[in-house]
Amino acid sequence: MRRLLLLLLAGLLALAAVGCSDDGDGTTAEGTAPASDDPSTTAAGSDATTAAPAEGAASPLGTYEVSEARRTWVDTTRTTPAHGGQPELPERTLDVVVYAPEGEPGPWPLIVFGHGSSRAGDHYEGTLSAWASAGYVIVAPDFPLSSEGTPGGTKFDEVENQTGDVSFLIDTALADLGPDGGDEELGGIVDAERIGVGGQSFGAITALSVGFNACCADPRIDVVTEFAGIWFPLSSEEQDPSTTDRPLLMFHGGADTGPDTATPISAALMAWEDVIDAPGGFITLTDAVHDDGYFDGPVDDWGTVVTEATLAFYDAHLKDDATGWDRVVAAVDDAGPDVATLQER
């Protein structure tokens, strides 16, 4: 297993130059074009109701209008390594976009979501704003050395540093957006006791690491979801034993295979079956490749399964919704095996 994981690391490094490059039409080799600016794909609450459900209760997609705010949060306690011709920096700067129910005081559960290689947080606006429209605060950062436009491309040995970024983002979200938050506009919107993490591709690897790896699992995390990631050997290869009851929902494209992907479904299944001990499920998006279904929310069959099943899983574990798991199963069943299948435990 260690050999396979190290080979996957080598594959990521080999793909760094080509796997993140712009193809000249606004897309990257990591996936489809960024989410459209068309309000129909980004304003998930455009048909929002005005009657709010009981505080803390699960809410359907589109219950709330969604606000978008941008912040720059700087971690002065950790450095940014030299990369791409740039010198080492004494701090780590993260530009973040915050999606939240507009005009609603909350507090709402917090989800920190990590982007894939050569991506940015707002590339996932369709999906993230959909979750926010159901009563969540989403913090989506641009990581210092893997985001769009990083000189020299993604630095793939930054996974452990990115796990530290996620913990820093939780720290800052609780300090600025939490019950006694100091952010004049957004203070008080985050529930400090209900925290999830997620991510896609390189951000999914980060989510699994901060969720489960013994090197850096954050004890404040209640639930983990991830899109098209794999387990990664860091300074520890083992799972933190305190995380074996931490719920996990994994998604992967069934056609995410072959030499052109650094995160094949075979490696994701190995993580699910042999490495990570956690309750939850593994959803295979039938015939999907690396990026299908993750960016634009419920605009097609794969996106509908991803958005609805992930929301239901978050509701089950961050809003104590007794029907949450049944809704995960229903989202897959309604789509049918030509779209998605589910393994559960």
Secondary structure, 3 states (H helix, E strand, C coil): CHHHHHHHHHHHHHHCCCCCCECCCCCECCECCCCCCCHHHHCCCCCCCCCCCCCCCCCCCCCCCEEEEEEEEEECCCCECCECCECCECCEEEEEEEEEECCCCCCEEEEEEECCCCECHHHHHHHHHHHHCCCCEEEEEECCCCECCCCCCCCHHHHHHHHHHHHHHHHHHHHHHCCCCCCCCCCCCEEEEEEEEEEECHHHHHHHHHHHECCCCCCCCCEEEEECCCCCCCCCCCECHHHCCCCEEEEEECCCCCCCCCCCHHHHHHHHHHHCCCCEEEEEECCCCCCCCCCCCCCCHHHHHHHHHHHHHHHHHHCCCCCHHHHHHHHHHHHCCCCEEEEEC
